């Protein structure tokens, strides 16, 4: 496994850019040697009086859908979708030289309240499956969640076919 080094960016400059772009006070960067993108780096951002943020710094542009899709889903009310936090000027990210930065809420671990497919309501079929944890078994023909005890879907149970 390769070691991930810090990006070739002056961290004092990076700290000042983050503070200015997002209007944050007391910014402290903590480099996180994680990730699979050889052109990107991760940081934990600690701030005065806030929970902190996760920042991804990338050489070059992010794929547009990687930024716009989470924002769109979040705007549609899917509050469990993590989208980049907008800058003070309303942009999704901030550019600094040849680098682009995105800032997200920092989540230190798993979320026991994350909805599963059968608890996502008001979301069209495929979208519900992609924005929630996978179910143990989904009927490939109808795309509905199967009951682990009976092997039947909710439609069959409503017709009286299940327990």
Backbone as ProteinMPNN parsed JSONL, in Angstrom:
{"seq_chain_A": "XXXXXXXXXXXXXXXXXXXXXXXXXXXXXXXXXXXXXXXXXXXXXXXXXXXXXXXXXXXXXXXXXXXXXXXXXXXXXXXXXXXXXXXXXXXXXXXXXXXXXXXXXXXXXXXXXXXXXXXXXXXXXXXXXXXXXXXXXXXXXXXXXXXXXXXXXXXXXXXXXXX", "coords_chain_A": {"N_chain_A": [[0.85, -1.176, 0.0], [0.604, 2.167, -0.879], [2.117, 5.115, 0.487], [0.493, 8.104, 1.286], [1.405, 11.243, 0.511], [1.616, 14.689, 1.615], [0.064, 17.352, -0.245], [1.749, 19.421, -2.716], [1.466, 22.124, -1.594], [1.536, 25.212, 0.086], [0.716, 25.132, 3.398], [-0.034, 27.222, 5.092], [-0.968, 29.143, 3.333], [-3.065, 27.684, 2.221], [-4.693, 27.356, 4.49], [-5.429, 30.044, 4.967], [-6.858, 30.578, 2.603], [-9.043, 28.798, 2.845], [-10.281, 29.809, 5.172], [-11.007, 32.363, 4.274], [-12.595, 31.854, 1.934], [-14.786, 30.293, 2.863], [-15.578, 31.697, 5.054], [-14.728, 31.1, 7.702], [-13.676, 30.88, 11.129], [-10.67, 30.621, 13.058], [-9.303, 28.489, 11.735], [-7.891, 25.306, 11.437], [-5.806, 23.02, 9.888], [-5.77, 19.527, 9.391], [-3.974, 17.084, 8.06], [-5.064, 14.24, 6.292], [-4.025, 11.133, 5.544], [-5.455, 9.622, 3.381], [-7.434, 8.046, 0.79], [-8.066, 7.38, -2.73], [-7.603, 8.674, -5.071], [-5.08, 9.775, -6.993], [-4.643, 12.416, -7.571], [-5.714, 13.921, -5.594], [-6.244, 15.12, -2.212], [-6.9, 14.79, 1.307], [-8.307, 16.534, 4.097], [-8.944, 17.189, 7.524], [-10.808, 19.779, 8.832], [-10.565, 21.824, 11.457], [-12.378, 24.148, 13.354], [-13.053, 27.248, 15.082], [-15.399, 26.863, 17.544], [-17.127, 25.203, 16.003], [-18.304, 22.081, 14.53], [-16.479, 20.986, 12.758], [-14.961, 20.105, 9.577], [-14.694, 18.188, 6.525], [-12.321, 18.29, 4.046], [-11.684, 18.14, 0.625], [-9.03, 18.356, -1.531], [-8.132, 18.92, -4.792], [-6.02, 18.436, -7.571], [-6.64, 20.118, -10.424], [-9.934, 19.899, -11.949], [-12.953, 18.768, -10.325], [-15.086, 16.023, -11.171], [-17.981, 17.152, -12.764], [-20.563, 16.012, -12.121], [-20.054, 14.787, -9.683], [-20.129, 16.839, -7.932], [-22.468, 18.378, -8.482], [-24.65, 16.535, -8.415], [-24.915, 15.462, -5.669], [-25.553, 17.926, -4.451], [-27.987, 18.61, -5.718], [-29.641, 16.426, -4.925], [-29.665, 16.838, -2.163], [-30.936, 19.328, -2.058], [-33.439, 18.502, -2.825], [-34.478, 17.462, -0.592], [-33.333, 15.184, 0.495], [-31.886, 14.599, 3.153], [-29.89, 12.982, 4.189], [-27.954, 12.752, 2.297], [-24.693, 13.666, 1.633], [-23.497, 16.707, 0.807], [-21.359, 19.128, -0.811], [-20.394, 21.997, 1.094], [-21.419, 25.25, 0.447], [-19.475, 28.111, -0.616], [-18.8, 31.439, 0.714], [-19.567, 33.051, -1.376], [-21.43, 31.501, -2.597], [-20.657, 29.486, -4.294], [-19.977, 26.01, -5.134], [-17.456, 25.053, -4.604], [-13.988, 26.028, -4.172], [-11.434, 27.634, -5.957], [-7.888, 27.521, -6.127], [-5.126, 28.557, -7.493], [-3.953, 25.941, -9.463], [-5.574, 24.142, -8.2], [-8.536, 22.706, -6.734], [-11.015, 23.022, -4.232], [-13.245, 21.34, -2.055], [-15.643, 21.46, 0.513], [-16.993, 19.645, 3.162], [-19.438, 18.574, 5.648], [-17.967, 17.197, 8.578], [-17.952, 13.821, 9.295], [-17.371, 11.647, 11.73], [-17.694, 8.87, 11.86], [-19.738, 5.911, 11.442], [-23.306, 6.159, 10.86], [-25.908, 5.459, 12.819], [-28.537, 6.133, 12.333], [-28.934, 6.213, 9.65], [-30.976, 5.872, 6.842], [-32.481, 2.853, 5.596], [-33.291, 1.1, 2.541], [-36.01, 0.324, 2.76], [-37.004, 2.259, 4.451], [-36.851, 4.704, 3.225], [-38.826, 7.195, 2.098], [-41.051, 8.514, -0.36], [-39.262, 8.695, -2.441], [-38.382, 8.054, -5.729], [-38.187, 4.687, -7.035], [-35.411, 3.611, -8.142], [-33.748, 5.738, -7.299], [-34.114, 5.693, -4.53], [-32.852, 3.317, -3.903], [-30.227, 3.927, -4.476], [-29.518, 5.957, -2.763], [-29.553, 5.033, -0.24], [-28.7, 2.587, 2.273], [-27.856, -0.661, 1.05], [-30.37, -3.168, 0.736], [-30.886, -6.409, 2.259], [-32.048, -8.289, 0.541], [-33.379, -7.833, -2.628], [-36.044, -7.985, -4.832], [-35.298, -8.804, -8.039], [-36.959, -8.58, -10.282], [-39.133, -6.886, -9.646], [-37.993, -4.921, -8.128], [-38.536, -4.494, -5.456], [-38.286, -4.489, -1.872], [-37.648, -7.489, -0.199], [-39.232, -9.494, 2.246], [-37.404, -10.888, 4.845], [-38.277, -13.122, 6.252], [-40.398, -14.326, 4.822], [-39.786, -14.126, 2.149], [-41.278, -12.721, 0.382], [-42.467, -9.808, -1.353], [-43.572, -6.443, -0.473], [-45.896, -5.839, -1.94], [-47.08, -8.342, -2.427], [-47.607, -9.078, 0.194], [-49.499, -7.153, 0.917], [-51.614, -8.047, -0.619], [-52.33, -10.193, 0.795], [-50.755, -12.404, 0.656], [-48.575, -12.841, 2.305], [-47.241, -13.186, 5.66]], "CA_chain_A": [[0.0, 0.0, 0.0], [1.413, 3.378, -1.021], [1.946, 6.176, 1.464], [-0.018, 9.326, 0.672], [2.112, 12.426, 0.987], [0.906, 15.963, 1.553], [0.163, 17.988, -1.57], [2.776, 20.474, -2.79], [0.798, 23.403, -1.356], [1.881, 25.822, 1.36], [-0.468, 24.973, 4.244], [-0.473, 28.527, 5.624], [-1.776, 29.735, 2.257], [-4.282, 26.879, 2.138], [-5.5, 27.718, 5.665], [-5.978, 31.387, 4.73], [-7.848, 30.452, 1.53], [-10.235, 28.144, 3.397], [-10.92, 30.768, 6.084], [-11.6, 33.449, 3.484], [-13.63, 31.374, 1.01], [-15.968, 29.799, 3.569], [-15.887, 32.576, 6.173], [-14.535, 30.336, 8.934], [-12.722, 31.426, 12.096], [-9.82, 29.678, 13.777], [-9.114, 27.3, 10.894], [-6.714, 24.461, 11.644], [-5.805, 21.899, 8.948], [-5.192, 18.262, 9.812], [-3.843, 16.255, 6.871], [-5.515, 12.854, 6.427], [-3.403, 10.351, 4.465], [-6.441, 8.651, 2.902], [-7.985, 8.299, -0.533], [-7.625, 6.561, -3.853], [-7.364, 9.545, -6.214], [-3.705, 10.245, -6.961], [-4.626, 13.858, -7.797], [-6.514, 14.557, -4.54], [-5.797, 14.977, -0.838], [-7.98, 15.005, 2.27], [-7.988, 17.233, 5.336], [-9.958, 17.527, 8.528], [-10.731, 21.212, 9.121], [-11.08, 22.197, 12.77], [-12.672, 25.578, 13.406], [-13.468, 27.76, 16.387], [-16.815, 26.772, 17.877], [-17.94, 24.409, 15.083], [-18.032, 20.65, 14.568], [-15.394, 20.626, 11.869], [-15.287, 19.806, 8.187], [-13.818, 17.358, 5.712], [-12.016, 19.013, 2.818], [-10.967, 17.438, -0.43], [-8.273, 19.248, -2.401], [-7.804, 18.168, -6.01], [-5.315, 19.101, -8.668], [-7.578, 20.113, -11.55], [-11.361, 19.995, -11.643], [-13.729, 17.595, -9.932], [-16.12, 15.661, -12.152], [-19.153, 17.983, -12.455], [-21.651, 15.26, -11.477], [-19.67, 14.495, -8.3], [-20.454, 18.029, -7.15], [-23.845, 18.835, -8.69], [-25.658, 15.536, -8.047], [-25.228, 15.516, -4.236], [-26.235, 19.192, -4.152], [-29.359, 18.492, -6.194], [-30.37, 15.503, -4.057], [-29.831, 17.511, -0.871], [-31.963, 20.361, -2.259], [-34.729, 17.826, -2.982], [-34.917, 17.004, 0.72], [-32.644, 13.981, 0.954], [-30.96, 15.184, 4.122], [-28.788, 12.071, 4.495], [-26.95, 12.886, 1.245], [-23.669, 14.635, 2.023], [-23.17, 17.588, -0.32], [-20.375, 20.15, -0.44], [-20.889, 23.247, 1.669], [-21.143, 26.381, -0.43], [-18.608, 29.181, -0.135], [-19.534, 32.668, 1.034], [-20.122, 33.587, -2.623], [-22.448, 30.586, -3.089], [-20.09, 28.45, -5.168], [-19.847, 24.697, -4.496], [-16.071, 24.869, -4.192], [-13.116, 27.191, -4.283], [-10.214, 27.378, -6.73], [-6.662, 28.155, -5.668], [-4.135, 28.134, -8.472], [-4.398, 24.784, -10.234], [-6.26, 23.226, -7.295], [-9.938, 22.977, -6.421], [-11.329, 22.532, -2.9], [-14.639, 21.134, -1.661], [-15.763, 21.347, 1.965], [-18.151, 18.856, 3.575], [-19.509, 18.353, 7.097], [-17.121, 16.073, 8.98], [-18.622, 12.726, 9.986], [-16.293, 10.833, 12.27], [-17.936, 7.438, 11.827], [-21.013, 5.47, 10.908], [-24.502, 6.826, 11.336], [-26.921, 4.426, 13.056], [-29.845, 6.601, 11.88], [-28.988, 6.25, 8.193], [-32.122, 5.075, 6.408], [-32.313, 1.741, 4.668], [-34.193, 1.234, 1.401], [-37.42, 0.209, 3.129], [-37.427, 3.418, 5.231], [-36.813, 5.927, 2.415], [-40.188, 7.434, 1.615], [-41.205, 9.601, -1.309], [-38.146, 8.731, -3.386], [-38.628, 7.072, -6.787], [-37.504, 3.405, -6.896], [-33.968, 3.518, -8.292], [-33.085, 6.749, -6.478], [-34.136, 5.226, -3.146], [-31.854, 2.271, -3.751], [-28.881, 4.476, -4.587], [-29.216, 6.92, -1.715], [-29.711, 4.381, 1.052], [-27.923, 1.362, 2.399], [-28.49, -1.755, 0.312], [-31.161, -4.124, 1.503], [-30.35, -7.757, 2.175], [-32.55, -8.947, -0.661], [-34.331, -7.064, -3.418], [-36.59, -8.746, -5.944], [-34.773, -8.194, -9.262], [-38.016, -8.311, -11.257], [-39.97, -5.756, -9.258], [-37.211, -3.926, -7.425], [-39.04, -4.199, -4.125], [-37.626, -5.128, -0.751], [-38.269, -8.752, 0.177], [-39.251, -9.81, 3.662], [-36.452, -11.961, 5.108], [-38.962, -14.304, 6.786], [-41.29, -14.982, 3.861], [-39.269, -14.045, 0.792], [-42.235, -12.013, -0.443], [-42.404, -8.36, -1.326], [-44.663, -5.724, 0.192], [-47.132, -5.92, -2.744], [-47.69, -9.659, -2.161], [-48.102, -9.074, 1.572], [-50.735, -6.366, 0.951], [-52.679, -8.868, -1.213], [-52.633, -11.291, 1.722], [-49.909, -13.552, 0.37], [-47.528, -13.019, 3.306], [-47.685, -13.262, 7.051]], "C_chain_A": [[0.894, 1.238, 0.0], [1.099, 4.385, 0.086], [1.482, 7.427, 0.727], [0.681, 10.511, 1.313], [1.217, 13.652, 0.894], [1.048, 16.56, 0.159], [1.244, 19.072, -1.554], [2.173, 21.877, -2.701], [1.262, 23.924, 0.0], [0.63, 25.799, 2.251], [-0.918, 26.272, 4.903], [-1.353, 29.223, 4.594], [-3.11, 29.001, 2.149], [-5.23, 27.218, 3.302], [-6.178, 29.065, 5.464], [-7.07, 31.348, 3.653], [-9.151, 29.843, 2.039], [-11.001, 29.114, 4.288], [-11.651, 31.857, 5.306], [-12.772, 32.957, 2.643], [-14.915, 30.958, 1.72], [-16.335, 30.645, 4.785], [-15.774, 31.889, 7.523], [-13.485, 30.996, 9.824], [-11.912, 30.314, 12.73], [-9.553, 28.4, 13.022], [-7.789, 26.611, 11.219], [-6.834, 23.27, 10.694], [-5.162, 20.68, 9.593], [-5.167, 17.365, 8.58], [-4.264, 14.823, 7.185], [-4.934, 12.043, 5.28], [-4.306, 9.23, 3.964], [-6.841, 8.995, 1.475], [-7.373, 7.43, -1.6], [-7.308, 7.379, -5.099], [-5.954, 10.126, -6.086], [-3.558, 11.744, -7.187], [-5.367, 14.613, -6.697], [-5.956, 14.225, -3.16], [-6.941, 15.332, 0.094], [-7.448, 15.692, 3.521], [-9.203, 17.241, 6.247], [-9.735, 19.007, 8.801], [-11.365, 21.433, 10.489], [-11.277, 23.704, 12.773], [-13.103, 25.969, 14.813], [-14.98, 27.622, 16.546], [-17.688, 25.984, 16.932], [-17.51, 22.951, 15.141], [-16.854, 20.208, 13.715], [-15.889, 20.193, 10.505], [-14.284, 18.826, 7.611], [-13.579, 18.131, 4.427], [-11.254, 18.107, 1.863], [-10.338, 18.491, -1.323], [-7.859, 18.421, -3.603], [-7.041, 19.03, -6.991], [-6.212, 18.981, -9.885], [-9.012, 20.157, -11.051], [-11.915, 18.667, -11.119], [-14.685, 17.272, -11.07], [-17.385, 16.447, -11.8], [-20.274, 17.247, -11.729], [-21.332, 14.94, -10.018], [-19.995, 15.657, -7.372], [-21.941, 18.358, -7.265], [-24.899, 17.827, -8.246], [-25.934, 15.521, -6.544], [-25.938, 16.813, -3.837], [-27.701, 19.115, -4.542], [-30.182, 17.599, -5.265], [-30.64, 16.122, -2.69], [-30.931, 18.573, -0.961], [-33.361, 19.766, -2.407], [-35.224, 17.238, -1.671], [-34.274, 15.738, 1.227], [-31.522, 14.413, 1.906], [-29.8, 14.267, 4.492], [-27.726, 12.058, 3.39], [-25.97, 13.979, 1.671], [-23.25, 15.41, 0.78], [-22.133, 18.604, 0.129], [-21.049, 21.391, 0.131], [-20.492, 24.381, 0.734], [-20.212, 27.4, 0.222], [-19.447, 30.404, 0.211], [-20.169, 33.263, -0.212], [-21.161, 32.652, -3.251], [-21.944, 29.498, -4.023], [-19.97, 27.132, -4.399], [-18.444, 24.482, -3.951], [-15.282, 26.143, -4.403], [-11.853, 26.783, -5.04], [-9.05, 28.158, -6.135], [-5.549, 27.68, -6.599], [-4.694, 27.007, -9.314], [-5.155, 23.767, -9.404], [-7.702, 23.675, -7.074], [-10.237, 22.335, -5.069], [-12.837, 22.396, -2.727], [-14.652, 20.901, -0.154], [-17.07, 20.647, 2.301], [-18.249, 18.856, 5.1], [-18.63, 17.152, 7.441], [-17.96, 15.07, 9.752], [-17.548, 11.757, 10.44], [-16.519, 9.338, 12.226], [-19.28, 7.126, 11.24], [-22.179, 6.202, 11.535], [-25.593, 5.77, 11.55], [-28.312, 4.841, 12.59], [-29.961, 6.651, 10.375], [-30.114, 5.35, 7.704], [-31.716, 3.919, 5.504], [-33.368, 1.902, 3.586], [-35.652, 1.214, 1.831], [-37.894, 1.386, 3.968], [-37.346, 4.721, 4.448], [-38.187, 6.107, 1.8], [-40.192, 8.591, 0.621], [-40.068, 9.728, -2.304], [-38.41, 7.671, -4.44], [-37.687, 5.872, -6.676], [-36.0, 3.385, -6.965], [-33.236, 4.519, -7.412], [-33.035, 6.301, -5.029], [-33.06, 4.177, -2.922], [-30.44, 2.818, -3.779], [-28.539, 5.44, -3.462], [-29.385, 6.323, -0.331], [-28.834, 3.141, 1.091], [-28.616, 0.25, 1.631], [-29.266, -2.675, 1.237], [-30.521, -5.496, 1.361], [-30.773, -8.434, 0.881], [-33.555, -8.051, -1.343], [-34.749, -7.927, -4.589], [-36.125, -8.104, -7.237], [-35.858, -7.867, -10.282], [-38.793, -7.056, -10.912], [-39.226, -4.667, -8.521], [-37.695, -3.628, -6.027], [-38.285, -5.011, -3.076], [-38.376, -6.394, -0.378], [-38.189, -8.942, 1.682], [-38.323, -10.997, 3.89], [-37.125, -13.249, 5.585], [-39.724, -15.064, 5.714], [-40.737, -15.019, 2.446], [-40.187, -13.305, -0.151], [-42.056, -10.514, -0.302], [-43.621, -7.745, -0.675], [-45.971, -5.826, -0.599], [-47.847, -7.247, -2.478], [-48.273, -9.699, -0.755], [-49.382, -8.267, 1.671], [-51.904, -7.144, 0.357], [-53.051, -10.03, -0.306], [-51.788, -12.508, 1.5], [-48.841, -13.804, 1.416], [-48.101, -13.078, 4.681], [-48.285, -11.952, 7.511]], "O_chain_A": [[1.831, 1.334, 0.792], [-0.036, 4.487, 0.552], [2.015, 7.768, -0.329], [0.557, 10.746, 2.515], [0.205, 13.656, 0.194], [2.031, 16.305, -0.536], [1.605, 19.577, -0.491], [2.341, 22.702, -3.599], [1.369, 23.157, 0.957], [-0.396, 26.381, 1.897], [-2.094, 26.402, 5.243], [-2.367, 29.826, 4.945], [-4.16, 29.628, 2.002], [-6.438, 27.349, 3.101], [-7.364, 29.216, 5.755], [-8.094, 32.018, 3.786], [-10.235, 30.319, 1.703], [-12.221, 29.232, 4.18], [-12.777, 32.224, 5.642], [-13.833, 33.581, 2.64], [-16.011, 31.238, 1.234], [-17.306, 30.339, 5.477], [-16.626, 32.075, 8.392], [-12.528, 31.595, 9.333], [-12.404, 29.201, 12.918], [-9.575, 27.321, 13.615], [-6.729, 27.236, 11.267], [-7.855, 22.582, 10.694], [-4.133, 20.79, 10.26], [-6.218, 16.933, 8.105], [-3.874, 14.261, 8.208], [-5.325, 12.255, 4.132], [-3.984, 8.049, 4.096], [-6.611, 10.111, 1.011], [-6.317, 6.826, -1.415], [-6.798, 6.838, -6.08], [-5.679, 10.888, -5.159], [-2.468, 12.29, -7.015], [-5.625, 15.809, -6.835], [-5.295, 13.206, -2.961], [-7.845, 16.082, -0.276], [-6.314, 15.471, 3.945], [-10.344, 17.293, 5.787], [-8.598, 19.441, 8.982], [-12.571, 21.246, 10.655], [-10.443, 24.448, 12.256], [-13.471, 25.12, 15.624], [-15.747, 28.198, 15.774], [-18.911, 26.076, 17.037], [-16.479, 22.622, 15.728], [-16.293, 19.138, 13.951], [-17.079, 19.948, 10.304], [-13.181, 18.655, 8.13], [-14.529, 18.58, 3.785], [-10.314, 17.409, 2.245], [-11.012, 19.398, -1.811], [-7.295, 17.338, -3.449], [-7.37, 20.196, -7.214], [-6.515, 17.875, -10.331], [-9.267, 20.421, -9.876], [-11.403, 17.593, -11.436], [-15.051, 18.155, -11.845], [-17.822, 16.413, -10.65], [-20.877, 17.802, -10.811], [-22.245, 14.832, -9.199], [-20.122, 15.473, -6.161], [-22.602, 18.592, -6.254], [-25.949, 18.228, -7.745], [-27.103, 15.564, -6.159], [-26.824, 16.798, -2.982], [-28.569, 19.518, -3.767], [-31.286, 17.966, -4.863], [-31.721, 15.948, -2.127], [-31.755, 18.701, -0.055], [-34.356, 20.443, -2.147], [-36.27, 16.59, -1.634], [-34.638, 15.257, 2.3], [-30.368, 14.569, 1.505], [-28.813, 14.736, 5.059], [-26.693, 11.407, 3.547], [-26.379, 15.085, 2.026], [-22.719, 14.841, -0.174], [-22.036, 18.909, 1.317], [-22.135, 21.78, -0.299], [-19.347, 24.452, 0.286], [-20.167, 27.531, 1.445], [-20.664, 30.403, 0.023], [-21.209, 33.916, -0.118], [-21.712, 32.959, -4.308], [-22.728, 28.673, -4.493], [-19.873, 27.129, -3.172], [-18.267, 23.8, -2.941], [-15.825, 27.188, -4.761], [-11.281, 25.722, -4.791], [-9.203, 29.299, -5.7], [-5.089, 26.543, -6.503], [-5.807, 27.116, -9.829], [-5.361, 22.639, -9.851], [-8.038, 24.852, -7.208], [-9.769, 21.231, -4.788], [-13.605, 23.235, -3.197], [-13.775, 20.226, 0.385], [-18.128, 21.011, 1.788], [-17.255, 19.11, 5.779], [-18.563, 16.193, 6.672], [-18.603, 15.417, 10.742], [-16.891, 11.12, 9.617], [-15.595, 8.585, 12.534], [-19.901, 7.98, 10.607], [-22.055, 6.793, 12.608], [-26.142, 5.242, 10.583], [-29.19, 3.988, 12.463], [-30.989, 7.089, 9.857], [-30.2, 4.191, 8.108], [-30.743, 4.0, 4.755], [-34.249, 2.754, 3.702], [-36.454, 2.0, 1.326], [-39.099, 1.512, 4.187], [-37.742, 5.762, 4.971], [-38.652, 5.245, 1.055], [-39.417, 9.537, 0.759], [-39.924, 10.767, -2.947], [-38.639, 6.51, -4.101], [-36.533, 6.017, -6.273], [-35.35, 3.163, -5.944], [-32.202, 4.185, -6.834], [-32.024, 6.503, -4.358], [-32.425, 4.15, -1.868], [-29.542, 2.237, -3.17], [-27.36, 5.712, -3.233], [-29.36, 7.054, 0.659], [-28.297, 2.707, 0.072], [-29.845, 0.22, 1.567], [-28.866, -2.923, 2.374], [-29.715, -5.725, 0.459], [-29.964, -9.073, 0.207], [-34.486, -7.56, -0.705], [-33.911, -8.53, -5.26], [-36.508, -6.97, -7.525], [-35.68, -6.947, -11.08], [-39.083, -6.245, -11.792], [-39.775, -3.586, -8.307], [-37.311, -2.61, -5.452], [-37.726, -6.07, -3.361], [-39.6, -6.38, -0.252], [-37.192, -8.589, 2.311], [-38.439, -12.01, 3.201], [-36.609, -14.342, 5.353], [-39.708, -16.294, 5.689], [-41.159, -15.84, 1.632], [-39.928, -13.252, -1.354], [-41.568, -10.015, 0.712], [-44.588, -8.439, -0.362], [-47.045, -5.892, -0.001], [-49.067, -7.279, -2.322], [-49.328, -10.295, -0.54], [-50.278, -8.639, 2.428], [-53.05, -6.946, 0.759], [-53.987, -10.773, -0.603], [-52.056, -13.557, 2.087], [-48.245, -14.881, 1.425], [-49.318, -13.026, 4.858], [-48.712, -11.839, 8.661]]}, "name": "protein", "num_of_chains": 1, "seq": "XXXXXXXXXXXXXXXXXXXXXXXXXXXXXXXXXXXXXXXXXXXXXXXXXXXXXXXXXXXXXXXXXXXXXXXXXXXXXXXXXXXXXXXXXXXXXXXXXXXXXXXXXXXXXXXXXXXXXXXXXXXXXXXXXXXXXXXXXXXXXXXXXXXXXXXXXXXXXXXXXXX"}
